[in-house]
């Protein structure tokens, strides 16, 4: 059995949650051929997939929304990219159809959540599953104008699936499909190198994990010195000048590229970042308090922020507060309005995929 996963290139969160699902699916069926297909950076895939035996195919299946920075979008650049990809997709799909057929194996296609996965599944005559918390139709539609045609195309593609695996923090996704609701989708934390774990345990200050996704966000180094009672964990900057600036700050610990945020979360008290599906799932699974910066121009952000307030202890920051260092780390967290979300979404998704593959492909 071949499970072919088309992953959005929009951001790292889609790849992170599919890595969690593939880990669980490999536990269920170690004999199956798992494939992840995306344009996401290979270094990040190395980080989240670890030693999992997964074939990789480099395909940019969608555009999503091109971002001006971690908190803003570029609508005109997005439209240009959509038009360019529309021209390239037929060849890309045909290339992947040919490769999959060469594997001589029954196939199930899972989309998270590029509309083009529908055309791949159609040509293969393979079952198509969707997994996500939104579709691009719901992102493009509110933007109006030329985005409406792209929204309509996406809706038509999504309606061709056999099953929707609905993640938490979801938009409507009214595609007239059977559904399976999932809990928080996250992998499990792994042990840290002993030297790093020792440093974290030896420092008695409150620990704050700082992350703004693949693009990052340029916070001034001096802002961290305003919070001497806190130790901040940051991904190490790739720029050597920035690295030296942050390395000299006594309450900043730079994390090497080989360390996942998820693995240091059990040692942390709070997370400072933007609205993001995977970071929310991971942080809530580890019971971190979340200090989250408001984000404009992206429809998913509203449901993420609503879910944050319902299910996690939190504080909400403005962009100005972020940029001036007013991070409210000395303030108590606002309690969740409701109950915590259940964990185990990755295992639930893997079991649903197993059932579809077994019942539809092998017996159908």
C-alpha positions as CSV (number, residue, x, y, z in Angstrom):
1,X,0.0,0.0,0.0
2,X,1.3,3.5,-0.9
3,X,0.1,6.5,1.0
4,X,0.9,9.6,-0.9
5,X,0.6,12.9,1.1
6,X,0.3,16.2,-0.7
7,X,1.4,18.9,1.7
8,X,0.9,22.6,1.4
9,X,4.0,24.7,0.9
10,X,2.4,27.7,2.6
11,X,4.1,27.1,5.9
12,X,5.8,24.6,8.2
13,X,2.6,23.8,10.2
14,X,1.1,21.5,7.5
15,X,4.3,19.5,7.2
16,X,4.7,19.2,11.0
17,X,1.2,17.8,11.5
18,X,1.6,15.3,8.6
19,X,4.9,14.2,10.1
20,X,3.0,13.4,13.3
21,X,0.4,11.5,11.3
22,X,3.0,9.5,9.3
23,X,4.8,8.6,12.5
24,X,1.6,7.1,13.9
25,X,0.7,5.4,10.5
26,X,4.2,3.8,10.4
27,X,3.5,2.3,13.9
28,X,0.2,0.8,12.6
29,X,1.6,-0.4,9.3
30,X,5.4,-0.5,9.1
31,X,5.1,-2.4,5.8
32,X,3.3,0.4,3.9
33,X,5.2,2.8,1.6
34,X,4.7,6.3,2.9
35,X,5.4,9.3,0.7
36,X,5.4,13.0,1.6
37,X,5.2,15.4,-1.3
38,X,5.8,19.1,-0.8
39,X,8.0,22.1,-1.5
40,X,8.7,22.6,2.2
41,X,12.4,23.1,3.0
42,X,14.3,19.8,3.3
43,X,16.0,20.8,6.5
44,X,12.7,21.2,8.2
45,X,11.5,17.9,6.9
46,X,14.7,16.3,8.2
47,X,13.8,17.8,11.6
48,X,10.2,16.6,11.9
49,X,10.5,13.2,10.1
50,X,13.7,12.2,11.9
51,X,14.6,8.6,10.9
52,X,11.1,7.7,9.7
53,X,11.3,5.7,6.4
54,X,9.4,8.1,4.2
55,X,9.9,8.7,0.5
56,X,10.1,12.4,-0.4
57,X,8.9,14.1,-3.6
58,X,9.6,17.7,-4.2
59,X,6.4,19.3,-5.5
60,X,5.0,22.7,-4.9
61,X,1.3,21.8,-4.9
62,X,-0.1,25.2,-3.9
63,X,0.6,28.8,-3.2
64,X,-1.4,29.5,-0.1
65,X,-0.8,33.1,0.8
66,X,2.6,34.7,0.2
67,X,3.6,36.6,3.3
68,X,5.2,40.0,3.6
69,X,6.5,38.8,7.0
70,X,5.4,36.4,9.7
71,X,2.3,38.5,10.6
72,X,1.3,40.0,7.2
73,X,0.4,38.8,3.7
74,X,1.1,40.1,0.1
75,X,-2.1,39.8,-1.9
76,X,-0.7,40.9,-5.3
77,X,2.3,38.5,-5.1
78,X,-0.1,35.7,-4.2
79,X,-2.2,36.3,-7.3
80,X,0.9,36.3,-9.5
81,X,2.1,33.1,-8.0
82,X,-1.3,31.4,-8.4
83,X,-1.3,32.3,-12.1
84,X,2.2,30.9,-12.5
85,X,1.5,27.7,-10.7
86,X,-1.7,27.1,-12.7
87,X,0.5,26.9,-15.8
88,X,3.0,24.5,-14.2
89,X,0.6,22.1,-12.4
90,X,-0.4,19.8,-15.3
91,X,3.2,18.7,-15.9
92,X,3.8,18.4,-12.1
93,X,0.7,16.2,-11.7
94,X,1.6,14.0,-14.7
95,X,5.1,13.5,-13.4
96,X,3.8,12.3,-10.0
97,X,1.1,10.1,-11.6
98,X,3.8,8.4,-13.7
99,X,6.1,7.9,-10.6
100,X,3.3,6.5,-8.5
101,X,2.3,4.1,-11.2
102,X,5.9,2.9,-11.4
103,X,5.6,1.8,-7.7
104,X,3.1,-0.9,-8.7
105,X,1.1,-0.5,-5.5
106,X,-2.4,0.4,-4.6
107,X,-2.6,4.1,-3.6
108,X,-4.4,6.5,-1.3
109,X,-4.0,10.2,-1.7
110,X,-4.1,12.5,1.3
111,X,-4.3,16.3,0.8
112,X,-3.2,18.9,3.4
113,X,-4.6,20.8,1.8
114,X,-3.6,21.7,-1.8
115,X,-6.7,21.6,-4.2
116,X,-4.5,20.0,-6.8
117,X,-4.5,16.8,-4.9
118,X,-7.9,16.2,-6.3
119,X,-6.6,16.1,-9.9
120,X,-3.8,13.7,-8.8
121,X,-6.3,11.3,-7.2
122,X,-8.6,11.5,-10.2
123,X,-6.0,10.5,-12.7
124,X,-4.9,7.7,-10.4
125,X,-8.5,6.6,-9.7
126,X,-7.4,6.6,-6.0
127,X,-9.3,7.4,-2.9
128,X,-8.8,11.0,-1.8
129,X,-8.8,12.2,1.8
130,X,-8.5,15.7,3.0
131,X,-7.0,16.7,6.4
132,X,-6.9,20.3,7.7
133,X,-8.5,23.0,9.6
134,X,-9.3,25.2,6.6
135,X,-9.4,25.2,2.8
136,X,-7.9,27.8,0.5
137,X,-11.4,28.6,-0.7
138,X,-12.1,30.1,2.8
139,X,-8.9,32.1,2.7
140,X,-9.3,33.5,-0.8
141,X,-13.1,34.1,-0.7
142,X,-13.1,36.9,1.9
143,X,-10.4,38.8,-0.1
144,X,-12.9,39.3,-3.0
145,X,-12.1,40.5,-6.5
146,X,-9.8,38.2,-8.5
147,X,-9.5,35.8,-5.5
148,X,-13.1,34.7,-5.9
149,X,-12.4,32.6,-9.0
150,X,-9.6,30.8,-7.1
151,X,-11.9,30.2,-4.2
152,X,-14.5,28.6,-6.4
153,X,-11.8,26.3,-8.0
154,X,-10.6,25.2,-4.6
155,X,-14.2,24.4,-3.4
156,X,-14.8,22.3,-6.5
157,X,-11.6,20.3,-5.8
158,X,-12.4,19.8,-2.1
159,X,-15.9,18.4,-2.9
160,X,-14.3,15.5,-4.8
161,X,-12.9,13.9,-1.6
162,X,-14.1,10.7,0.1
163,X,-13.5,11.9,3.7
164,X,-12.5,15.0,5.6
165,X,-10.3,14.6,8.7
166,X,-11.3,17.8,10.5
167,X,-8.6,19.3,12.7
168,X,-9.3,21.5,15.7
169,X,-9.4,25.3,15.2
170,X,-11.3,24.8,11.9
171,X,-13.1,27.0,9.5
172,X,-16.4,25.8,8.1
173,X,-15.1,23.5,5.3
174,X,-18.6,23.0,3.9
175,X,-17.7,20.5,1.2
176,X,-20.5,17.9,1.7
177,X,-18.1,15.2,2.7
178,X,-18.2,12.6,5.5
179,X,-16.1,13.8,8.4
180,X,-13.9,12.6,11.3
181,X,-13.2,15.1,14.0
182,X,-9.6,15.0,15.4
183,X,-8.0,16.0,18.7
184,X,-4.9,18.0,19.0
185,X,-2.5,16.9,16.2
186,X,1.0,16.7,17.6
187,X,4.0,14.3,17.7
188,X,5.4,13.3,21.1
189,X,8.4,15.2,22.6
190,X,11.7,13.4,22.3
191,X,14.6,13.4,24.9
192,X,17.0,16.3,24.6
193,X,20.8,16.0,24.4
194,X,22.0,15.6,28.0
195,X,24.1,18.8,27.9
196,X,21.1,20.9,26.8
197,X,18.7,19.3,29.3
198,X,21.3,20.0,32.0
199,X,21.5,23.7,31.1
200,X,17.7,24.0,31.2
201,X,17.3,22.2,34.5
202,X,20.1,24.2,36.1
203,X,18.6,27.6,35.3
204,X,15.8,28.4,37.7
205,X,14.3,31.2,35.7
206,X,10.9,31.0,34.0
207,X,11.5,29.7,30.5
208,X,9.9,31.3,27.4
209,X,10.0,29.7,24.0
210,X,10.0,32.3,21.2
211,X,9.0,31.3,17.7
212,X,7.3,32.9,14.6
213,X,7.4,30.1,12.1
214,X,9.6,29.6,9.1
215,X,9.9,33.3,8.3
216,X,10.7,34.3,11.9
217,X,10.2,37.9,13.1
218,X,13.0,40.4,13.6
219,X,12.9,41.2,17.3
220,X,15.5,43.6,18.6
221,X,18.1,41.8,20.8
222,X,17.9,44.4,23.5
223,X,14.2,43.7,24.1
224,X,15.2,40.4,25.9
225,X,17.3,42.2,28.4
226,X,14.2,43.9,29.7
227,X,13.1,40.5,31.2
228,X,16.1,39.4,33.3
229,X,14.0,37.0,35.4
230,X,13.1,35.0,32.3
231,X,15.3,32.7,30.1
232,X,14.3,32.9,26.4
233,X,14.8,30.0,24.0
234,X,15.2,31.0,20.4
235,X,16.1,29.2,17.2
236,X,19.7,30.2,16.4
237,X,19.8,32.9,13.7
238,X,21.5,31.8,10.5
239,X,23.0,35.3,10.0
240,X,26.4,35.4,11.7
241,X,26.0,39.0,12.9
242,X,22.6,38.3,14.4
243,X,23.9,35.1,16.0
244,X,26.7,37.0,17.8
245,X,24.3,39.7,19.0
246,X,21.9,37.2,20.6
247,X,24.7,34.9,21.8
248,X,26.0,37.7,24.0
249,X,22.6,38.2,25.8
250,X,22.8,36.3,29.1
251,X,19.2,35.3,29.3
252,X,18.9,34.0,25.7
253,X,19.6,30.4,24.9
254,X,20.0,29.7,21.2
255,X,18.7,26.4,20.0
256,X,20.6,24.4,17.4
257,X,18.9,23.6,14.2
258,X,18.6,19.9,15.1
259,X,16.3,20.7,18.1
260,X,12.5,20.8,17.6
261,X,10.5,23.3,19.5
262,X,8.3,20.4,20.6
263,X,11.2,18.8,22.4
264,X,12.0,21.8,24.7
265,X,8.3,22.6,25.4
266,X,8.2,20.2,28.5
267,X,10.9,22.5,30.1
268,X,9.1,25.8,29.3
269,X,6.5,27.8,31.0
270,X,5.2,30.0,28.1
271,X,5.4,30.3,24.4
272,X,5.7,33.7,22.7
273,X,4.6,33.7,19.0
274,X,2.0,34.1,16.4
275,X,-1.3,32.3,15.7
276,X,-0.3,28.9,14.2
277,X,-2.0,25.5,14.1
278,X,0.9,23.3,14.9
279,X,2.5,25.5,17.5
280,X,-0.9,25.8,19.2
281,X,-1.4,22.0,19.2
282,X,2.1,21.3,20.5
283,X,1.9,24.0,23.2
284,X,-1.5,23.0,24.4
285,X,-0.5,19.3,24.4
286,X,2.4,20.3,26.7
287,X,0.2,22.7,28.8
288,X,2.2,25.8,28.0
289,X,0.7,29.3,28.5
290,X,0.6,31.2,25.2
291,X,1.4,34.8,24.6
292,X,0.1,35.3,21.0
293,X,0.4,38.3,18.7
294,X,-2.7,39.4,16.7
295,X,-2.5,38.7,13.0
296,X,-4.4,40.5,10.3
297,X,-5.4,39.5,6.7
298,X,-5.6,35.7,7.1
299,X,-9.0,34.1,7.9
300,X,-7.5,31.2,9.8
301,X,-6.1,33.5,12.4
302,X,-9.5,34.4,13.7
303,X,-10.5,30.8,14.5
304,X,-7.1,30.1,16.0
305,X,-7.5,33.1,18.3
306,X,-11.0,32.0,19.2
307,X,-9.8,28.5,20.0
308,X,-6.9,29.9,22.0
309,X,-9.3,31.8,24.3
310,X,-11.6,28.8,24.6
311,X,-9.1,26.1,25.3
312,X,-5.7,27.5,26.6
313,X,-4.4,29.8,29.3
314,X,-3.1,32.8,27.3
315,X,-2.4,36.5,26.8
316,X,-3.1,38.3,23.6
317,X,-0.6,40.9,22.4
318,X,-0.8,43.6,19.8
319,X,2.0,43.9,17.2
320,X,3.1,47.2,18.8
321,X,3.4,45.4,22.2
322,X,5.5,42.7,20.5
323,X,7.9,45.2,18.8
324,X,8.3,47.4,21.9
325,X,9.0,44.4,24.3
326,X,5.7,44.8,26.2
327,X,5.3,41.0,26.3
328,X,3.3,40.8,29.6
329,X,5.4,37.9,30.9
330,X,5.0,39.3,34.5
331,X,1.2,39.1,34.2
332,X,-1.0,36.2,35.1
333,X,-2.4,34.2,32.2
334,X,-6.0,34.7,31.2
335,X,-7.7,31.4,31.9
336,X,-9.4,29.4,29.2
337,X,-13.1,30.0,28.8
338,X,-13.7,26.3,28.3
339,X,-12.1,22.9,28.7
340,X,-8.7,21.7,27.2
341,X,-8.9,20.0,23.9
342,X,-8.3,16.2,23.8
343,X,-4.9,15.0,22.5
344,X,-4.3,12.1,20.1
345,X,-5.3,13.6,16.8
346,X,-2.4,12.2,14.9
347,X,-3.2,8.7,16.0
348,X,-6.9,9.2,15.1
349,X,-5.9,10.4,11.6
350,X,-3.6,7.5,11.1
351,X,-6.3,5.0,12.0
352,X,-8.8,6.7,9.7
353,X,-6.3,6.5,6.8
354,X,-5.6,2.8,7.6
355,X,-9.3,2.0,7.5
356,X,-9.9,3.8,4.2
357,X,-6.8,2.1,2.6
358,X,-7.8,-1.3,3.9
359,X,-11.5,-1.2,3.2
360,X,-11.6,0.8,0.0
361,X,-8.5,-0.1,-1.9
362,X,-7.7,-3.7,-0.9
363,X,-11.3,-5.0,-0.7
364,X,-13.0,-2.6,-3.1
